[in-house]
């Protein structure tokens, strides 16, 4: 899979998908059920599929868990410092916007 900038930004344009990528950036590999997002399973599945198709994340199976990883090497080989630029610097915790503040 290539690294299409339009697909990357379209995938990150959704608040839930951005939150998934941000958590992976901040906390490292995370199982699908450990993101703490308030979404139905089918909706989360859709968001993960979009991120996988955009090549932003990759997934490994570990027993009965699906572990998600940032696809840092692939993305940053095409766009150096992409994640640091988009997410505000090396592993900084950024506040999430709540729906009430938008």
Phi and psi in radians as a Rosetta constraint file:
Dihedral C 1 N 2 CA 2 C 2 CIRCULARHARMONIC -1.518 0.35
Dihedral N 2 CA 2 C 2 N 3 CIRCULARHARMONIC -3.100 0.35
Dihedral C 2 N 3 CA 3 C 3 CIRCULARHARMONIC -2.060 0.35
Dihedral N 3 CA 3 C 3 N 4 CIRCULARHARMONIC 1.534 0.35
Dihedral C 3 N 4 CA 4 C 4 CIRCULARHARMONIC -1.495 0.35
Dihedral N 4 CA 4 C 4 N 5 CIRCULARHARMONIC 2.076 0.35
Dihedral C 4 N 5 CA 5 C 5 CIRCULARHARMONIC -1.066 0.35
Dihedral N 5 CA 5 C 5 N 6 CIRCULARHARMONIC -0.589 0.35
Dihedral C 5 N 6 CA 6 C 6 CIRCULARHARMONIC -1.120 0.35
Dihedral N 6 CA 6 C 6 N 7 CIRCULARHARMONIC -0.777 0.35
Dihedral C 6 N 7 CA 7 C 7 CIRCULARHARMONIC -1.100 0.35
Dihedral N 7 CA 7 C 7 N 8 CIRCULARHARMONIC -0.694 0.35
Dihedral C 7 N 8 CA 8 C 8 CIRCULARHARMONIC -1.057 0.35
Dihedral N 8 CA 8 C 8 N 9 CIRCULARHARMONIC -0.861 0.35
Dihedral C 8 N 9 CA 9 C 9 CIRCULARHARMONIC -1.276 0.35
Dihedral N 9 CA 9 C 9 N 10 CIRCULARHARMONIC -0.584 0.35
Dihedral C 9 N 10 CA 10 C 10 CIRCULARHARMONIC -1.103 0.35
Dihedral N 10 CA 10 C 10 N 11 CIRCULARHARMONIC -0.750 0.35
Dihedral C 10 N 11 CA 11 C 11 CIRCULARHARMONIC -1.112 0.35
Dihedral N 11 CA 11 C 11 N 12 CIRCULARHARMONIC -0.705 0.35
Dihedral C 11 N 12 CA 12 C 12 CIRCULARHARMONIC -1.375 0.35
Dihedral N 12 CA 12 C 12 N 13 CIRCULARHARMONIC -0.174 0.35
Dihedral C 12 N 13 CA 13 C 13 CIRCULARHARMONIC -1.259 0.35
Dihedral N 13 CA 13 C 13 N 14 CIRCULARHARMONIC -0.205 0.35
Dihedral C 13 N 14 CA 14 C 14 CIRCULARHARMONIC -1.663 0.35
Dihedral N 14 CA 14 C 14 N 15 CIRCULARHARMONIC 2.330 0.35
Dihedral C 14 N 15 CA 15 C 15 CIRCULARHARMONIC -1.031 0.35
Dihedral N 15 CA 15 C 15 N 16 CIRCULARHARMONIC -0.694 0.35
Dihedral C 15 N 16 CA 16 C 16 CIRCULARHARMONIC -1.196 0.35
Dihedral N 16 CA 16 C 16 N 17 CIRCULARHARMONIC -0.776 0.35
Dihedral C 16 N 17 CA 17 C 17 CIRCULARHARMONIC -1.148 0.35
Dihedral N 17 CA 17 C 17 N 18 CIRCULARHARMONIC -0.670 0.35
Dihedral C 17 N 18 CA 18 C 18 CIRCULARHARMONIC -1.055 0.35
Dihedral N 18 CA 18 C 18 N 19 CIRCULARHARMONIC -0.749 0.35
Dihedral C 18 N 19 CA 19 C 19 CIRCULARHARMONIC -1.089 0.35
Dihedral N 19 CA 19 C 19 N 20 CIRCULARHARMONIC -0.671 0.35
Dihedral C 19 N 20 CA 20 C 20 CIRCULARHARMONIC -1.099 0.35
Dihedral N 20 CA 20 C 20 N 21 CIRCULARHARMONIC -0.855 0.35
Dihedral C 20 N 21 CA 21 C 21 CIRCULARHARMONIC -1.116 0.35
Dihedral N 21 CA 21 C 21 N 22 CIRCULARHARMONIC -0.714 0.35
Dihedral C 21 N 22 CA 22 C 22 CIRCULARHARMONIC -1.086 0.35
Dihedral N 22 CA 22 C 22 N 23 CIRCULARHARMONIC -0.732 0.35
Dihedral C 22 N 23 CA 23 C 23 CIRCULARHARMONIC -1.120 0.35
Dihedral N 23 CA 23 C 23 N 24 CIRCULARHARMONIC -0.751 0.35
Dihedral C 23 N 24 CA 24 C 24 CIRCULARHARMONIC -1.105 0.35
Dihedral N 24 CA 24 C 24 N 25 CIRCULARHARMONIC -0.679 0.35
Dihedral C 24 N 25 CA 25 C 25 CIRCULARHARMONIC -1.119 0.35
Dihedral N 25 CA 25 C 25 N 26 CIRCULARHARMONIC -0.782 0.35
Dihedral C 25 N 26 CA 26 C 26 CIRCULARHARMONIC -1.358 0.35
Dihedral N 26 CA 26 C 26 N 27 CIRCULARHARMONIC -0.776 0.35
Dihedral C 26 N 27 CA 27 C 27 CIRCULARHARMONIC -1.861 0.35
Dihedral N 27 CA 27 C 27 N 28 CIRCULARHARMONIC -0.235 0.35
Dihedral C 27 N 28 CA 28 C 28 CIRCULARHARMONIC 1.544 0.35
Dihedral N 28 CA 28 C 28 N 29 CIRCULARHARMONIC -2.906 0.35
Dihedral C 28 N 29 CA 29 C 29 CIRCULARHARMONIC -0.911 0.35
Dihedral N 29 CA 29 C 29 N 30 CIRCULARHARMONIC 2.376 0.35
Dihedral C 29 N 30 CA 30 C 30 CIRCULARHARMONIC -2.473 0.35
Dihedral N 30 CA 30 C 30 N 31 CIRCULARHARMONIC 2.389 0.35
Dihedral C 30 N 31 CA 31 C 31 CIRCULARHARMONIC -1.231 0.35
Dihedral N 31 CA 31 C 31 N 32 CIRCULARHARMONIC 2.648 0.35
Dihedral C 31 N 32 CA 32 C 32 CIRCULARHARMONIC -0.924 0.35
Dihedral N 32 CA 32 C 32 N 33 CIRCULARHARMONIC -0.689 0.35
Dihedral C 32 N 33 CA 33 C 33 CIRCULARHARMONIC -1.445 0.35
Dihedral N 33 CA 33 C 33 N 34 CIRCULARHARMONIC 0.032 0.35
Dihedral C 33 N 34 CA 34 C 34 CIRCULARHARMONIC -1.884 0.35
Dihedral N 34 CA 34 C 34 N 35 CIRCULARHARMONIC 0.353 0.35
Dihedral C 34 N 35 CA 35 C 35 CIRCULARHARMONIC -1.546 0.35
Dihedral N 35 CA 35 C 35 N 36 CIRCULARHARMONIC -0.298 0.35
Dihedral C 35 N 36 CA 36 C 36 CIRCULARHARMONIC 1.172 0.35
Dihedral N 36 CA 36 C 36 N 37 CIRCULARHARMONIC 0.481 0.35
Dihedral C 36 N 37 CA 37 C 37 CIRCULARHARMONIC -1.610 0.35
Dihedral N 37 CA 37 C 37 N 38 CIRCULARHARMONIC 2.472 0.35
Dihedral C 37 N 38 CA 38 C 38 CIRCULARHARMONIC -1.598 0.35
Dihedral N 38 CA 38 C 38 N 39 CIRCULARHARMONIC 1.318 0.35
Dihedral C 38 N 39 CA 39 C 39 CIRCULARHARMONIC -2.448 0.35
Dihedral N 39 CA 39 C 39 N 40 CIRCULARHARMONIC 2.597 0.35
Dihedral C 39 N 40 CA 40 C 40 CIRCULARHARMONIC -1.082 0.35
Dihedral N 40 CA 40 C 40 N 41 CIRCULARHARMONIC 2.660 0.35
Dihedral C 40 N 41 CA 41 C 41 CIRCULARHARMONIC -0.980 0.35
Dihedral N 41 CA 41 C 41 N 42 CIRCULARHARMONIC -0.705 0.35
Dihedral C 41 N 42 CA 42 C 42 CIRCULARHARMONIC -1.121 0.35
Dihedral N 42 CA 42 C 42 N 43 CIRCULARHARMONIC -0.652 0.35
Dihedral C 42 N 43 CA 43 C 43 CIRCULARHARMONIC -1.190 0.35
Dihedral N 43 CA 43 C 43 N 44 CIRCULARHARMONIC -0.766 0.35
Dihedral C 43 N 44 CA 44 C 44 CIRCULARHARMONIC -1.071 0.35
Dihedral N 44 CA 44 C 44 N 45 CIRCULARHARMONIC -0.712 0.35
Dihedral C 44 N 45 CA 45 C 45 CIRCULARHARMONIC -1.023 0.35
Dihedral N 45 CA 45 C 45 N 46 CIRCULARHARMONIC -0.743 0.35
Dihedral C 45 N 46 CA 46 C 46 CIRCULARHARMONIC -1.070 0.35
Dihedral N 46 CA 46 C 46 N 47 CIRCULARHARMONIC -0.812 0.35
Dihedral C 46 N 47 CA 47 C 47 CIRCULARHARMONIC -1.073 0.35
Dihedral N 47 CA 47 C 47 N 48 CIRCULARHARMONIC -0.750 0.35
Dihedral C 47 N 48 CA 48 C 48 CIRCULARHARMONIC -1.103 0.35
Dihedral N 48 CA 48 C 48 N 49 CIRCULARHARMONIC -0.686 0.35
Dihedral C 48 N 49 CA 49 C 49 CIRCULARHARMONIC -1.087 0.35
Dihedral N 49 CA 49 C 49 N 50 CIRCULARHARMONIC -0.754 0.35
Dihedral C 49 N 50 CA 50 C 50 CIRCULARHARMONIC -1.070 0.35
Dihedral N 50 CA 50 C 50 N 51 CIRCULARHARMONIC -0.783 0.35
Dihedral C 50 N 51 CA 51 C 51 CIRCULARHARMONIC -1.136 0.35
Dihedral N 51 CA 51 C 51 N 52 CIRCULARHARMONIC -0.685 0.35
Dihedral C 51 N 52 CA 52 C 52 CIRCULARHARMONIC -1.132 0.35
Dihedral N 52 CA 52 C 52 N 53 CIRCULARHARMONIC -0.778 0.35
Dihedral C 52 N 53 CA 53 C 53 CIRCULARHARMONIC -1.141 0.35
Dihedral N 53 CA 53 C 53 N 54 CIRCULARHARMONIC -0.547 0.35
Dihedral C 53 N 54 CA 54 C 54 CIRCULARHARMONIC -1.405 0.35
Dihedral N 54 CA 54 C 54 N 55 CIRCULARHARMONIC -0.089 0.35
Dihedral C 54 N 55 CA 55 C 55 CIRCULARHARMONIC 1.235 0.35
Dihedral N 55 CA 55 C 55 N 56 CIRCULARHARMONIC 0.308 0.35
Dihedral C 55 N 56 CA 56 C 56 CIRCULARHARMONIC -1.326 0.35
Dihedral N 56 CA 56 C 56 N 57 CIRCULARHARMONIC -0.543 0.35
Dihedral C 56 N 57 CA 57 C 57 CIRCULARHARMONIC -2.247 0.35
Dihedral N 57 CA 57 C 57 N 58 CIRCULARHARMONIC 2.846 0.35
Dihedral C 57 N 58 CA 58 C 58 CIRCULARHARMONIC -2.312 0.35
Dihedral N 58 CA 58 C 58 N 59 CIRCULARHARMONIC 2.843 0.35
Dihedral C 58 N 59 CA 59 C 59 CIRCULARHARMONIC -2.346 0.35
Dihedral N 59 CA 59 C 59 N 60 CIRCULARHARMONIC 2.489 0.35
Dihedral C 59 N 60 CA 60 C 60 CIRCULARHARMONIC -2.209 0.35
Dihedral N 60 CA 60 C 60 N 61 CIRCULARHARMONIC 2.543 0.35
Dihedral C 60 N 61 CA 61 C 61 CIRCULARHARMONIC -1.633 0.35
Dihedral N 61 CA 61 C 61 N 62 CIRCULARHARMONIC 2.252 0.35
Dihedral C 61 N 62 CA 62 C 62 CIRCULARHARMONIC -2.275 0.35
Dihedral N 62 CA 62 C 62 N 63 CIRCULARHARMONIC 1.700 0.35
Dihedral C 62 N 63 CA 63 C 63 CIRCULARHARMONIC 1.152 0.35
Dihedral N 63 CA 63 C 63 N 64 CIRCULARHARMONIC -2.117 0.35
Dihedral C 63 N 64 CA 64 C 64 CIRCULARHARMONIC -1.748 0.35
Dihedral N 64 CA 64 C 64 N 65 CIRCULARHARMONIC 0.242 0.35
Dihedral C 64 N 65 CA 65 C 65 CIRCULARHARMONIC -1.943 0.35
Dihedral N 65 CA 65 C 65 N 66 CIRCULARHARMONIC 2.604 0.35
Dihedral C 65 N 66 CA 66 C 66 CIRCULARHARMONIC -1.878 0.35
Dihedral N 66 CA 66 C 66 N 67 CIRCULARHARMONIC 1.999 0.35
Dihedral C 66 N 67 CA 67 C 67 CIRCULARHARMONIC -1.726 0.35
Dihedral N 67 CA 67 C 67 N 68 CIRCULARHARMONIC 2.234 0.35
Dihedral C 67 N 68 CA 68 C 68 CIRCULARHARMONIC -1.772 0.35
Dihedral N 68 CA 68 C 68 N 69 CIRCULARHARMONIC 2.463 0.35
Dihedral C 68 N 69 CA 69 C 69 CIRCULARHARMONIC -2.276 0.35
Dihedral N 69 CA 69 C 69 N 70 CIRCULARHARMONIC 2.561 0.35
Dihedral C 69 N 70 CA 70 C 70 CIRCULARHARMONIC -1.136 0.35
Dihedral N 70 CA 70 C 70 N 71 CIRCULARHARMONIC 2.445 0.35
Dihedral C 70 N 71 CA 71 C 71 CIRCULARHARMONIC -1.576 0.35
Dihedral N 71 CA 71 C 71 N 72 CIRCULARHARMONIC 0.967 0.35
Dihedral C 71 N 72 CA 72 C 72 CIRCULARHARMONIC -0.983 0.35
Dihedral N 72 CA 72 C 72 N 73 CIRCULARHARMONIC -0.830 0.35
Dihedral C 72 N 73 CA 73 C 73 CIRCULARHARMONIC -1.080 0.35
Dihedral N 73 CA 73 C 73 N 74 CIRCULARHARMONIC -0.814 0.35
Dihedral C 73 N 74 CA 74 C 74 CIRCULARHARMONIC -1.153 0.35
Dihedral N 74 CA 74 C 74 N 75 CIRCULARHARMONIC -0.776 0.35
Dihedral C 74 N 75 CA 75 C 75 CIRCULARHARMONIC -1.201 0.35
Dihedral N 75 CA 75 C 75 N 76 CIRCULARHARMONIC -0.823 0.35
Dihedral C 75 N 76 CA 76 C 76 CIRCULARHARMONIC -1.339 0.35
Dihedral N 76 CA 76 C 76 N 77 CIRCULARHARMONIC -0.227 0.35
Dihedral C 76 N 77 CA 77 C 77 CIRCULARHARMONIC -1.248 0.35
Dihedral N 77 CA 77 C 77 N 78 CIRCULARHARMONIC -0.527 0.35
Dihedral C 77 N 78 CA 78 C 78 CIRCULARHARMONIC -1.575 0.35
Dihedral N 78 CA 78 C 78 N 79 CIRCULARHARMONIC -0.619 0.35
Dihedral C 78 N 79 CA 79 C 79 CIRCULARHARMONIC -2.330 0.35
Dihedral N 79 CA 79 C 79 N 80 CIRCULARHARMONIC 1.502 0.35
Dihedral C 79 N 80 CA 80 C 80 CIRCULARHARMONIC -0.949 0.35
Dihedral N 80 CA 80 C 80 N 81 CIRCULARHARMONIC 2.422 0.35
Dihedral C 80 N 81 CA 81 C 81 CIRCULARHARMONIC 1.063 0.35
Dihedral N 81 CA 81 C 81 N 82 CIRCULARHARMONIC 0.420 0.35
Dihedral C 81 N 82 CA 82 C 82 CIRCULARHARMONIC -0.962 0.35
Dihedral N 82 CA 82 C 82 N 83 CIRCULARHARMONIC -0.927 0.35
Dihedral C 82 N 83 CA 83 C 83 CIRCULARHARMONIC -1.187 0.35
Dihedral N 83 CA 83 C 83 N 84 CIRCULARHARMONIC -0.712 0.35
Dihedral C 83 N 84 CA 84 C 84 CIRCULARHARMONIC -1.087 0.35
Dihedral N 84 CA 84 C 84 N 85 CIRCULARHARMONIC -0.685 0.35
Dihedral C 84 N 85 CA 85 C 85 CIRCULARHARMONIC -1.177 0.35
Dihedral N 85 CA 85 C 85 N 86 CIRCULARHARMONIC -0.777 0.35
Dihedral C 85 N 86 CA 86 C 86 CIRCULARHARMONIC -1.311 0.35
Dihedral N 86 CA 86 C 86 N 87 CIRCULARHARMONIC -0.632 0.35
Dihedral C 86 N 87 CA 87 C 87 CIRCULARHARMONIC -1.793 0.35
Dihedral N 87 CA 87 C 87 N 88 CIRCULARHARMONIC 0.131 0.35
Dihedral C 87 N 88 CA 88 C 88 CIRCULARHARMONIC 1.594 0.35
Dihedral N 88 CA 88 C 88 N 89 CIRCULARHARMONIC 0.420 0.35
Dihedral C 88 N 89 CA 89 C 89 CIRCULARHARMONIC 1.979 0.35
Dihedral N 89 CA 89 C 89 N 90 CIRCULARHARMONIC 2.922 0.35
Dihedral C 89 N 90 CA 90 C 90 CIRCULARHARMONIC -1.027 0.35
Dihedral N 90 CA 90 C 90 N 91 CIRCULARHARMONIC 1.920 0.35
Dihedral C 90 N 91 CA 91 C 91 CIRCULARHARMONIC 0.884 0.35
Dihedral N 91 CA 91 C 91 N 92 CIRCULARHARMONIC 0.602 0.35
Dihedral C 91 N 92 CA 92 C 92 CIRCULARHARMONIC -1.411 0.35
Dihedral N 92 CA 92 C 92 N 93 CIRCULARHARMONIC 2.463 0.35
Dihedral C 92 N 93 CA 93 C 93 CIRCULARHARMONIC -1.467 0.35
Dihedral N 93 CA 93 C 93 N 94 CIRCULARHARMONIC 2.181 0.35
Dihedral C 93 N 94 CA 94 C 94 CIRCULARHARMONIC -1.942 0.35
Dihedral N 94 CA 94 C 94 N 95 CIRCULARHARMONIC 2.508 0.35
Dihedral C 94 N 95 CA 95 C 95 CIRCULARHARMONIC -1.203 0.35
Dihedral N 95 CA 95 C 95 N 96 CIRCULARHARMONIC 2.538 0.35
Dihedral C 95 N 96 CA 96 C 96 CIRCULARHARMONIC -1.565 0.35
Dihedral N 96 CA 96 C 96 N 97 CIRCULARHARMONIC 2.473 0.35
Dihedral C 96 N 97 CA 97 C 97 CIRCULARHARMONIC -1.394 0.35
Dihedral N 97 CA 97 C 97 N 98 CIRCULARHARMONIC 2.265 0.35
Dihedral C 97 N 98 CA 98 C 98 CIRCULARHARMONIC -1.510 0.35
Dihedral N 98 CA 98 C 98 N 99 CIRCULARHARMONIC 2.779 0.35
Dihedral C 98 N 99 CA 99 C 99 CIRCULARHARMONIC -1.072 0.35
Dihedral N 99 CA 99 C 99 N 100 CIRCULARHARMONIC -0.489 0.35
Dihedral C 99 N 100 CA 100 C 100 CIRCULARHARMONIC -1.316 0.35
Dihedral N 100 CA 100 C 100 N 101 CIRCULARHARMONIC -0.308 0.35
Dihedral C 100 N 101 CA 101 C 101 CIRCULARHARMONIC -1.688 0.35
Dihedral N 101 CA 101 C 101 N 102 CIRCULARHARMONIC 0.011 0.35
